């Protein structure tokens, strides 16, 4: 195997949504960029995360709508799920996107190296490739190595009996039964898909509620829909152990009960990929959870190293990583830039979808703020009813003294497509009144944001409010 030596300007370590965005922006700014990736271009998100999971979720939703079409006069018989074909289609979606990213990197003049990297000094790394070793020296480095599913002791993932999210996205047969360990967004998204295509799903969550960190009013809507679909939910119960038995895996719970499942899906969180990089050789240290600490430009404690995406800390979101990638690239190019996002939106593709941005009611009150809260139900929206999607709400949080918008939290049909308006409003420092005064086209789902704003101000039109909230004085807008 050959050994090569090469000097480069900037190395981007990782080609996920954080890394490839940063690399392309660096190239646009005139930097010579080498991207090192040990897996597939596109990282977890494009290959075994965001994109393939949403492809399966969309297919599952279509199948479920067919099963319940008779409710609106559409009768479908004989519909079935061809899992091998569905998995092939999912793979084709992934391939289109990853090929597109590869093409963009090439078109922008980025060099891509496939291999396992490890730092050998403050400005050097060794890349183990399939056909040899590449020794790279660099002036600056962007670390964008992402994260992986967190392991659960006693439940070693073999992608056969016991799956992680990657394995759950590759099943070519519909399991009869599945246990989802963890009631967070990954477990509920994948569990919902399998429930829709016919699997008997059980979700076990050690805490008292599903979707920790999400406003409980939203989580309750999702839990109710899951239970309606036949999903069994065990809250406040942990898992104790497991063993292989005929027909799958027997899982023992801390309450002493046990049950056998054909498949067990472990989704208890994600762990940053910061180990095994030789960070100590580069003069870098992680915190107790394995994250690298960064400043407003995503610069680490060693000035020529930057960290972006999951390895740079919460929230572990693809779009957060992409934004950080842009910031780091522009900082390296000498531009005056900072990561100064007012509020980071997040979406959970459950049924119905959840989308949030800004402070929750509890967070605002914890900060000592006096708040006005407006809730507008999807059941009062004409478009939602015409889609046969009446479940859910828009919950809006406003500062009672200043009138400023603090947060928007949505559970309902196409929440993922509604949240960006709220994110823009927060980023621009909008008042609740700004959303209320903006004319929204009818009949549409975005009307629910306008109506929620009106409810927050105490004068909702399409719902009755007994005691209007105190509106902010118009003088605060002067």
N, C-alpha and C positions, 0 to 999 in steps of 0.2 A: 504493500500500500504506500502510495506516494505522500510526501509531506510538502506542503506549500507554505510560503510566507507572503503575506500581503499587508500593505499599509493602506488604510482607508480614512476617510474624513469622519463620517458618522456611521455607527452601527446601531441598527434597531433590532433588538433581541425579542422576536415574537412577531407573528404576522396576523394577529387577530384584529378585531375592530379598532383597538387602540393603536397597535403597532403599524398596520398597513396604512391607516389614515395619517399617522405621524410621518411615515416614510414618504408618502406621496406629497405631503405638504412641504417637507424638507426639500424634496427634489424641485418642487415649484419655486422654492426660494433660492435655488442655485446650489444646493449642497449635493455632494456625491455620497450616495447612500447605499449601504449594504444591509440587507435584511437577512437575519439568520432565523430559521424556523425548523424545529425538530419534527413537527407533524405536518399537517396540511395547511396550505394558505387559507386564511379566513378564520383560523383558530377554532375554539370551542363553539362560538356563536354560529358561524356559518355551517360548520360540519356536524356537530353533535349537541347543539344547544338551541338558540333562538329560532333559527330558520327551520330545521327539520321538525322540531316540536310543533311549531305553528302550522306547518304543512299537515301533519297528522291531526292536529286539533281541528283544522278547517274541514278535513275529510270526515272526521267523526261527527262534527256538527251537521254537515250535509246529510249524513246517514241518519242521524237522529231526526232531522226535520222530515225526511222521507217517511220514517216510521210513524210520525205524528201528523202527517199531512192531512189526514181525514178530518182533523179538527177545523180546517179551513176549506174543506171540500175537495182536497186533492188526495186521491186514493192510490197508493203505490203497493203493489204486491210483488213478492219474490225478490226484493232488494237484499243483497248480501254483501259482505265485505270480503274482497279478495286480498288478503294481507300481503302475500308476496308481490302482487302488482302494485299495491299501495306503497310498499316500501321502495319498490323500483321508481315509482313516480316521485316520492320524497327525495330519493337520491338524485333524480334528474334536476329537481329544483336546486338542490345543493350544488350540483356540478355547474349549473348555469352561473350561479353567483360566484363560486370560487374561481371559475375560469375567467369571469369578468374582472375580479380583483387581480388575478395573475396578469391579465392583459394590461390593466391600468399601471401596475408596478413596472412592467416592462416598457410601456409607452412613455412613462415618466423617467426612464433611465435608471431605475433602481436595480441593483444586482441582488439576486435572491440565492442564498446558500442554504441547502437542506442539511441539517446535522444537529448534533447535541453540543451545546456550547458550555464552556466553563471558563471563568476568569482565571488568568494566570498572573495578573499584575494590575496596577491601577489603570493602565491603558493598553492592556493586551488580553486576548482570550484564545482559547484553543477550541476548534470546532471539529468534532469527530463525525466524518461523513462516511457514506457507504463505500467510497472508493479511496479513502485516505484521510489525512489530517490537514486542516487549514489553520495556520497560526496568524491571527489578525492583530494588528496594532491599530489604534484609533485615537482620534482627538476627543471625540465625545460619544456617549453611548446612551441610548434610550432603552430602558428595561420595560418590556411589555409582555411578560411571560404568563399572564393570566392566572387561572385557578383550576382546581380539580375537585371532584366530589369528595367530601369529608368522609373518612372511614368510620365505621361503627364497630367497636371491638366486639368480637364474637360473631360478626356477620360479614365474613370475608366475601367480597364480590367475585363471583366466578362467571358472570354473564350467562349463567344457565339457570340454576335454581334461584340465586341471589343476584339481583341486577342493581346497577346504578343508572343514572339518567341516560348514559350512552347505550347501555344494553337495552333499556326500555324502548329506545328509538329504533331498534334493529330487529325486534321480534317478528318473525314471519308467520306465526300462528297466534290466534287469539286465545289467551289463557282462560281457563274456566274460572279460576279464582286468583286474586292478587291482593297482597298486603302492602300498603304504602306506609313505610315508617317515616313519619315526619309530615306535619300538616302545614308546611310552608308552600310557597308558590310553585316550586318544581313538582312536589308530590301531588298537589291538587291539580295542576295542569295535566300531568300525565295520567293521573288517576281518573280524571274526568274523561279523557279520550278513551281509555280502556273501558270505562263504564258505558260509554255511548255505543261502543262496538260489541258489547255483550258480555264483558267480564264482570264477575261478581267482585266488587272492590270493597276493601275495608281500609280505612285510614286510621292510624293510631298516632296520637300526638301527646307527648308527655306533659305539655302545659295545659292550661285551662281552656284555651281557645285556639281556633284555627287562625292561620295567617298573622302571626305575631307582628306587631308594629303597624298593622293596618287598622284603621278606625273600626271598632267593633260593630258599628251600625252597618258597615259594608260587608264585613265578614259573615254576619248573620244571614244576609241575603244569599250568599254563596252556599253557606251550610244548609240552608233550607232547600235550595235547588238540588244539592248533592243528595240529600236524604230523599227527595222526591224521585230522583233517578235510581234509588235503591242502594246508594252507597252507605255502608255502615261506618259510623264515626265513633271512635273510642277516645275520649278526651281525659287528660289527667292520668294517663296510663303509659308507662314505659315498657320497653321490651327487655326481657331478662336473658334469653338465650334461644338457640335454634339447633335443630338436628335434621339431617336428611332422613326422610321416610318414604315409603311407597306413595307415589302421587305428588311428591314435592318436598316441602319443608314444614316441619312442626315448630311453631314459634311459641315460646312461653313468655307470658306477660308478668309484670311485677305484681299484679293482683292475684297471681296464682293460676289464672286461667291459661288455656292453650288452644291452638287451632292449627289445622294443616292448610297450607296454601300452595297452589301450583307454582306461583312466582312471588318472590318478595322483592320489593323495590325500596332501596335505601336512599332517602333524600333528606339528610339532616343538616345540609349546609355545604359550603365550599371552602377549600383551603388554598391560600395563595401559593403559586409555584415559585417560591423563593429559595427553597432548599436545593442543594446539589449544584448551585451555580458558582460556588467558590467566591461568594460575596466578600468573605474575609480577606481574600487576596486583593480585592478592589478597594478595601478600606471601608466597606459598608456593613451595617448591622440592621437587622430587622427588629420590630417590636415583639412583644410576647406572643402575638398572634401570627407572626410571620410576614407582616406588612412592612414596606419601606416607607419611612416618613419623608414627606416632600413639602416644599414651600409653595407659594402662590404661582410659581412658574413651573411647578412639578420637578424642581431641582432637589436632589438628595443632599445629604450632608457632605458628599464629595462633589464639588461644583461642576465637574464635567460629566456627572451621571444624572440622568433624569429617570423617573419612574412614573408609569401611567397605567391606567386600567385597573384590573382587579388587584394586582400586586401592590398598588398604591393605596389600597384601603377602600372602605365602604363609601357609597353603596356600590355593590358589584353589578354594574349595569353596562351593557355594551355602549350605549350612547354617552354615558359618562366618560368611558375610556376614550371614545373618539374625540370628545371635546378636549380632554386632557392631552391627547396626541397633537391636536392643532396648537394648543398653547405651548407645549414643549418645543415643537418644531419652530414656532415663531420666536420663542425665547432663544433658542440656539442660533437662529439667524440674526439675532441682535435687535429684534423688535421689542418695543415697550408693550408688554402683554402680561395678563394675569388671569388665573382661573378665578373668576368672580361671579360665578353662577348664583343667582338669587335663590332659585329653587329648582331642584332636579326632579323631573317627572318620572313616574314609574308605572308600569302596566303589568297586570297579571291576567293571563289568558284563561281564566276559569270560565264557568258559565253560570251567571253572566260575567262579563269581563269587569275587572276593577282597574281604575286608573286614578292616580293621585298626584298632587303637586302642592308643595307648601305645607304649612302647619296644619296638624289636626286640631280639633277642638281641645283635646286634652293638653297638647303641647303648647297651645296659645295660652291656656289658663295657667299652666305651669310656669310660664314666663311672666305671670302677673298681669296679663292683658285682660281687659274687659271686652268680651266678644259678642257679636250678633251672629246667630247661626240660622241659615235658611236651608230648608229641605224641600226639594221639589220632586215628587214621585214620577217615575217613568209612566205609570198608569194614567197620568193626567196629560200625557203628550200624544197628540194625534198620530204622529209618525210611528212612535213605538207601538201603539195599538194596531196600526195598519200592518206592522211587521209581525204581529202576534208575539211581541216581546214586552209585556207590561211590567216585568219584575225590575226592581232597582230604584235608584234615586240619584240626584245630584245634591251633595251637601256642601254648602259654601260657608266659609268662615271669614268674618269681617271684623276689623277693629272698631268697636263701638264709639271710641272717642275721635279717631281721625277719619274714619270711613274707608280706610285702606283695605284692600283685599289681602287676606292672609293665607288662604288655602282653599283648594277645591278638591273634592273627593267624590268620585263617580263609581257607581256599580250599576251596570245595565248594558243593553245592547250597544255595541260599537264604542264602548267607553274609551278604547285605545285611540279611536279617531277623534274623540271630543276633547281630550286633555290638552292638546297643544295650544288651543285658544287660551285656556287658563294659564298655561306656562308663560305664554307671551304677555298676558296681562300682568302677572306677577313680576316678570322681568322688567316691564316698563313702569312698575310702581303704580299700577292702576288702582282706582277706587272701585268699590263694589258698584257704585252708581254708574261707572263707565260701562260696565257689562250690562247693566239694566237699561241704559239709554241707547245702547247699540242695537239697531234694528236687525233682527235675525229672520231669515227667510222661512216661510211657512208652506207646507208642513215639513219640518226637519227635526232631527234629534238635537242639533245645537241650540234650538229654542229652549231646551231645558236649562242651559246655562243662564240665559237671560231671565227665565222664570225663577231660577234659584236666587239670582241676584235681587230680583224684586221681592222674593220672600225674605231675604236677609234684611232688606230695607223696611219690611213690614207691610208691603202693599202688593202681595201676589194677586194676580188676576184669576188664574185658573185653579187655585185651591183656596179654601176658606181659612183665614187666620183669625183666631179669637182675639188675641192680644198682640197687636203689631209691635215689632221691635222698635227701639228708639233709633231713628235715622241720624246719621252724622250731620252736623250743621253745614249748610251750603258754604259757610264762610271758610271752612277748612280747605276748600278748593281754590280759594283766591290766591 
